[in-house]
Each structure stands twice: as C-alpha cells, then as structure tokens.
Amino acid sequence: MNTVITTLNHLAAKNFIIRLYKYYIIDSILITKREGFKALLRKRGWKVLAFIIGYYAVRDTLLYVIVPLLIAKSIF
C-alpha cells in the first residue's frame, strides 16, 4: 500500500489526470461511503450531479443509438 501511495504522489506531480484522480475522485468516493450521497452533493455541489447525468447520457447514446445505427448500416 505504501508503494502505491508513493507512486501516486510521484505521478501526481507530473500528470493532471492522476492528480484529479487522487484528490477529487478518491475523495468523493470516500465521502460517499462514509457519509452518503447527500453529503457528497452538499460538499461538491451540483457539478457532481451534472457529471453523473452527463456520463450516463453519453454512454446510453453511444450504446443504444449510435452502435445500433452503425450495425444496421453495415448489415443492410
């Protein structure tokens, strides 16, 4: 576990994505597990809810609209 933390600290100095993962995403997961989703919304604000809705909107659009259209175009 110590080596993982050391590696994340080293990478966080260089990479924005690792820094975002380390300080924002992991912290948000811990808040949700310890205090619940309502506490996460109080601490992080509406941006978390907007991110969740946006993520599922993009995923479902790709999965249920674009992929079937591409499959139908190549079959017929």
Distance bins in CASP14 RR format, pairs under 12 A and 6 or more apart:
PFRMAT RR
TARGET T0000
AUTHOR 0000-0000-0000
RMODE 2
METHOD distances of the structure
MODEL  1
1 7 0 0 0 0 0 1 0 0 0 0 0
1 8 0 0 0 0 0 1 0 0 0 0 0
2 8 0 0 0 0 0 1 0 0 0 0 0
2 9 0 0 0 0 0 1 0 0 0 0 0
3 9 0 0 0 0 0 1 0 0 0 0 0
3 10 0 0 0 0 0 1 0 0 0 0 0
4 10 0 0 0 0 0 1 0 0 0 0 0
4 11 0 0 0 0 0 1 0 0 0 0 0
4 18 0 0 0 0 0 1 0 0 0 0 0
4 22 0 0 0 0 0 1 0 0 0 0 0
4 26 0 0 0 0 0 1 0 0 0 0 0
5 11 0 0 0 0 0 1 0 0 0 0 0
5 12 0 0 0 0 0 1 0 0 0 0 0
5 22 0 0 0 0 1 0 0 0 0 0 0
5 26 0 0 0 0 0 1 0 0 0 0 0
6 12 0 0 0 0 0 1 0 0 0 0 0
6 13 0 0 0 0 0 1 0 0 0 0 0
7 13 0 0 0 0 0 1 0 0 0 0 0
7 14 0 0 0 0 0 1 0 0 0 0 0
7 15 0 0 0 0 0 1 0 0 0 0 0
7 18 0 0 0 0 1 0 0 0 0 0 0
7 22 0 0 0 0 0 1 0 0 0 0 0
8 14 0 0 0 0 0 1 0 0 0 0 0
8 15 0 0 0 0 1 0 0 0 0 0 0
8 17 0 0 0 0 0 1 0 0 0 0 0
8 18 1 0 0 1 0 0 0 0 0 0 0
8 19 0 0 0 0 1 0 0 0 0 0 0
8 20 0 0 0 0 0 1 0 0 0 0 0
8 21 0 0 0 0 1 0 0 0 0 0 0
8 22 1 0 1 0 0 0 0 0 0 0 0
8 23 0 0 0 0 1 0 0 0 0 0 0
8 25 0 0 0 0 0 1 0 0 0 0 0
8 26 0 0 0 0 1 0 0 0 0 0 0
9 15 0 0 0 0 0 1 0 0 0 0 0
9 18 0 0 0 0 1 0 0 0 0 0 0
9 19 0 0 0 0 1 0 0 0 0 0 0
9 22 0 0 0 0 1 0 0 0 0 0 0
9 23 0 0 0 0 0 1 0 0 0 0 0
10 18 0 0 0 0 1 0 0 0 0 0 0
10 19 0 0 0 0 0 1 0 0 0 0 0
10 22 0 0 0 0 0 1 0 0 0 0 0
11 17 0 0 0 0 1 0 0 0 0 0 0
11 18 1 0 1 0 0 0 0 0 0 0 0
11 19 0 0 0 0 1 0 0 0 0 0 0
11 20 0 0 0 0 0 1 0 0 0 0 0
11 21 0 0 0 0 1 0 0 0 0 0 0
11 22 0 0 0 0 1 0 0 0 0 0 0
12 18 1 0 1 0 0 0 0 0 0 0 0
12 19 1 0 1 0 0 0 0 0 0 0 0
12 20 0 0 0 0 1 0 0 0 0 0 0
12 21 0 0 0 0 1 0 0 0 0 0 0
12 22 1 0 1 0 0 0 0 0 0 0 0
12 23 1 0 0 1 0 0 0 0 0 0 0
12 24 0 0 0 0 0 1 0 0 0 0 0
12 26 0 0 0 0 0 1 0 0 0 0 0
13 19 0 0 0 0 1 0 0 0 0 0 0
13 22 0 0 0 0 0 1 0 0 0 0 0
15 21 0 0 0 0 1 0 0 0 0 0 0
15 22 0 0 0 0 1 0 0 0 0 0 0
16 22 0 0 0 0 0 1 0 0 0 0 0
16 23 0 0 0 0 0 1 0 0 0 0 0
16 24 0 0 0 0 0 1 0 0 0 0 0
17 23 0 0 0 0 0 1 0 0 0 0 0
17 24 0 0 0 0 0 1 0 0 0 0 0
17 25 0 0 0 0 1 0 0 0 0 0 0
18 24 0 0 0 0 0 1 0 0 0 0 0
18 25 0 0 0 0 0 1 0 0 0 0 0
18 26 0 0 0 0 0 1 0 0 0 0 0
19 25 0 0 0 0 0 1 0 0 0 0 0
19 26 0 0 0 0 0 1 0 0 0 0 0
19 27 0 0 0 0 0 1 0 0 0 0 0
20 26 0 0 0 0 1 0 0 0 0 0 0
20 27 0 0 0 0 0 1 0 0 0 0 0
20 28 0 0 0 0 0 1 0 0 0 0 0
20 51 0 0 0 0 0 1 0 0 0 0 0
21 27 0 0 0 0 1 0 0 0 0 0 0
21 28 0 0 0 0 0 1 0 0 0 0 0
21 29 0 0 0 0 0 1 0 0 0 0 0
22 28 0 0 0 0 0 1 0 0 0 0 0
22 29 0 0 0 0 0 1 0 0 0 0 0
22 30 0 0 0 0 0 1 0 0 0 0 0
23 29 0 0 0 0 0 1 0 0 0 0 0
23 30 0 0 0 0 0 1 0 0 0 0 0
24 30 0 0 0 0 0 1 0 0 0 0 0
24 31 0 0 0 0 0 1 0 0 0 0 0
24 40 0 0 0 0 0 1 0 0 0 0 0
24 43 0 0 0 0 0 1 0 0 0 0 0
24 44 0 0 0 0 1 0 0 0 0 0 0
24 47 0 0 0 0 0 1 0 0 0 0 0
24 48 0 0 0 0 1 0 0 0 0 0 0
24 51 0 0 0 0 0 1 0 0 0 0 0
25 31 0 0 0 0 0 1 0 0 0 0 0
25 32 0 0 0 0 0 1 0 0 0 0 0
25 40 0 0 0 0 0 1 0 0 0 0 0
25 44 0 0 0 0 0 1 0 0 0 0 0
25 48 0 0 0 0 0 1 0 0 0 0 0
25 51 0 0 0 0 0 1 0 0 0 0 0
26 32 0 0 0 0 0 1 0 0 0 0 0
26 33 0 0 0 0 0 1 0 0 0 0 0
27 33 0 0 0 0 0 1 0 0 0 0 0
27 34 0 0 0 0 0 1 0 0 0 0 0
27 35 0 0 0 0 0 1 0 0 0 0 0
27 40 0 0 0 0 1 0 0 0 0 0 0
27 43 0 0 0 0 1 0 0 0 0 0 0
27 44 0 0 0 0 1 0 0 0 0 0 0
27 48 0 0 0 0 0 1 0 0 0 0 0
28 34 0 0 0 0 0 1 0 0 0 0 0
28 35 0 0 0 0 0 1 0 0 0 0 0
28 36 0 0 0 0 0 1 0 0 0 0 0
28 37 0 0 0 0 0 1 0 0 0 0 0
28 39 0 0 0 0 0 1 0 0 0 0 0
28 40 1 0 0 1 0 0 0 0 0 0 0
28 41 0 0 0 0 0 1 0 0 0 0 0
28 43 0 0 0 0 1 0 0 0 0 0 0
28 44 1 0 0 1 0 0 0 0 0 0 0
28 45 0 0 0 0 0 1 0 0 0 0 0
28 47 0 0 0 0 0 1 0 0 0 0 0
28 48 1 0 0 1 0 0 0 0 0 0 0
28 49 0 0 0 0 0 1 0 0 0 0 0
28 51 0 0 0 0 1 0 0 0 0 0 0
28 52 0 0 0 0 0 1 0 0 0 0 0
29 35 0 0 0 0 0 1 0 0 0 0 0
29 36 0 0 0 0 0 1 0 0 0 0 0
29 37 0 0 0 0 0 1 0 0 0 0 0
29 40 0 0 0 0 1 0 0 0 0 0 0
29 44 0 0 0 0 0 1 0 0 0 0 0
29 48 0 0 0 0 0 1 0 0 0 0 0
30 36 0 0 0 0 0 1 0 0 0 0 0
30 39 0 0 0 0 0 1 0 0 0 0 0
30 40 0 0 0 0 1 0 0 0 0 0 0
30 43 0 0 0 0 0 1 0 0 0 0 0
31 37 0 0 0 0 1 0 0 0 0 0 0
31 38 0 0 0 0 0 1 0 0 0 0 0
31 39 1 0 1 0 0 0 0 0 0 0 0
31 40 1 0 1 0 0 0 0 0 0 0 0
31 41 0 0 0 0 1 0 0 0 0 0 0
31 42 0 0 0 0 1 0 0 0 0 0 0
31 43 1 0 0 1 0 0 0 0 0 0 0
31 44 1 0 0 1 0 0 0 0 0 0 0
31 45 0 0 0 0 0 1 0 0 0 0 0
31 48 0 0 0 0 1 0 0 0 0 0 0
32 38 0 0 0 0 1 0 0 0 0 0 0
32 39 1 0 0 1 0 0 0 0 0 0 0
32 40 1 0 1 0 0 0 0 0 0 0 0
32 41 0 0 0 0 1 0 0 0 0 0 0
32 42 0 0 0 0 0 1 0 0 0 0 0
32 43 0 0 0 0 0 1 0 0 0 0 0
32 44 0 0 0 0 1 0 0 0 0 0 0
32 48 0 0 0 0 1 0 0 0 0 0 0
32 52 0 0 0 0 0 1 0 0 0 0 0
33 39 0 0 0 0 0 1 0 0 0 0 0
33 40 0 0 0 0 1 0 0 0 0 0 0
34 40 0 0 0 0 1 0 0 0 0 0 0
34 43 0 0 0 0 0 1 0 0 0 0 0
35 41 0 0 0 0 0 1 0 0 0 0 0
35 42 0 0 0 0 1 0 0 0 0 0 0
35 43 0 0 0 0 1 0 0 0 0 0 0
35 44 0 0 0 0 0 1 0 0 0 0 0
36 42 0 0 0 0 1 0 0 0 0 0 0
36 43 0 0 0 0 0 1 0 0 0 0 0
36 44 0 0 0 0 0 1 0 0 0 0 0
36 48 0 0 0 0 0 1 0 0 0 0 0
37 43 0 0 0 0 0 1 0 0 0 0 0
37 44 0 0 0 0 0 1 0 0 0 0 0
37 45 0 0 0 0 0 1 0 0 0 0 0
37 48 0 0 0 0 1 0 0 0 0 0 0
37 49 0 0 0 0 1 0 0 0 0 0 0
37 52 0 0 0 0 1 0 0 0 0 0 0
38 44 0 0 0 0 0 1 0 0 0 0 0
38 45 0 0 0 0 0 1 0 0 0 0 0
38 48 0 0 0 0 0 1 0 0 0 0 0
38 49 0 0 0 0 0 1 0 0 0 0 0
39 45 0 0 0 0 0 1 0 0 0 0 0
39 48 0 0 0 0 0 1 0 0 0 0 0
40 46 0 0 0 0 0 1 0 0 0 0 0
40 47 0 0 0 0 0 1 0 0 0 0 0
40 48 1 0 0 1 0 0 0 0 0 0 0
40 49 0 0 0 0 1 0 0 0 0 0 0
40 51 0 0 0 0 0 1 0 0 0 0 0
40 52 0 0 0 0 0 1 0 0 0 0 0
41 47 0 0 0 0 1 0 0 0 0 0 0
41 48 1 0 0 1 0 0 0 0 0 0 0
41 49 1 0 0 1 0 0 0 0 0 0 0
41 50 0 0 0 0 0 1 0 0 0 0 0
41 51 0 0 0 0 0 1 0 0 0 0 0
41 52 0 0 0 0 0 1 0 0 0 0 0
42 48 0 0 0 0 0 1 0 0 0 0 0
42 49 0 0 0 0 0 1 0 0 0 0 0
44 50 0 0 0 0 0 1 0 0 0 0 0
44 51 0 0 0 0 1 0 0 0 0 0 0
44 52 0 0 0 0 0 1 0 0 0 0 0
45 51 0 0 0 0 0 1 0 0 0 0 0
45 52 0 0 0 0 0 1 0 0 0 0 0
46 52 0 0 0 0 0 1 0 0 0 0 0
46 53 0 0 0 0 0 1 0 0 0 0 0
47 53 0 0 0 0 0 1 0 0 0 0 0
47 54 0 0 0 0 0 1 0 0 0 0 0
48 54 0 0 0 0 0 1 0 0 0 0 0
48 55 0 0 0 0 0 1 0 0 0 0 0
49 55 0 0 0 0 0 1 0 0 0 0 0
49 56 0 0 0 0 0 1 0 0 0 0 0
50 56 0 0 0 0 0 1 0 0 0 0 0
50 57 0 0 0 0 0 1 0 0 0 0 0
51 57 0 0 0 0 0 1 0 0 0 0 0
51 58 0 0 0 0 0 1 0 0 0 0 0
52 58 0 0 0 0 0 1 0 0 0 0 0
52 59 0 0 0 0 0 1 0 0 0 0 0
53 59 0 0 0 0 0 1 0 0 0 0 0
53 60 0 0 0 0 0 1 0 0 0 0 0
54 60 0 0 0 0 1 0 0 0 0 0 0
54 61 0 0 0 0 1 0 0 0 0 0 0
54 62 0 0 0 0 0 1 0 0 0 0 0
55 61 0 0 0 0 0 1 0 0 0 0 0
55 62 0 0 0 0 0 1 0 0 0 0 0
56 62 0 0 0 0 0 1 0 0 0 0 0
56 63 0 0 0 0 0 1 0 0 0 0 0
56 64 0 0 0 0 0 1 0 0 0 0 0
57 63 0 0 0 0 0 1 0 0 0 0 0
57 64 0 0 0 0 0 1 0 0 0 0 0
57 65 0 0 0 0 0 1 0 0 0 0 0
58 64 0 0 0 0 0 1 0 0 0 0 0
58 65 0 0 0 0 0 1 0 0 0 0 0
58 66 0 0 0 0 0 1 0 0 0 0 0
59 65 0 0 0 0 0 1 0 0 0 0 0
59 66 0 0 0 0 0 1 0 0 0 0 0
59 67 0 0 0 0 0 1 0 0 0 0 0
60 66 0 0 0 0 0 1 0 0 0 0 0
60 67 0 0 0 0 0 1 0 0 0 0 0
60 68 0 0 0 0 0 1 0 0 0 0 0
61 67 0 0 0 0 1 0 0 0 0 0 0
61 68 0 0 0 0 0 1 0 0 0 0 0
61 69 0 0 0 0 0 1 0 0 0 0 0
62 68 0 0 0 0 0 1 0 0 0 0 0
62 69 0 0 0 0 0 1 0 0 0 0 0
62 70 0 0 0 0 0 1 0 0 0 0 0
63 69 0 0 0 0 0 1 0 0 0 0 0
63 70 0 0 0 0 0 1 0 0 0 0 0
63 71 0 0 0 0 0 1 0 0 0 0 0
64 71 0 0 0 0 0 1 0 0 0 0 0
65 71 0 0 0 0 0 1 0 0 0 0 0
65 72 0 0 0 0 0 1 0 0 0 0 0
66 72 0 0 0 0 0 1 0 0 0 0 0
66 73 0 0 0 0 0 1 0 0 0 0 0
67 73 0 0 0 0 0 1 0 0 0 0 0
67 74 0 0 0 0 0 1 0 0 0 0 0
68 74 0 0 0 0 0 1 0 0 0 0 0
68 75 0 0 0 0 0 1 0 0 0 0 0
69 75 0 0 0 0 0 1 0 0 0 0 0
69 76 0 0 0 0 0 1 0 0 0 0 0
70 76 0 0 0 0 0 1 0 0 0 0 0
END
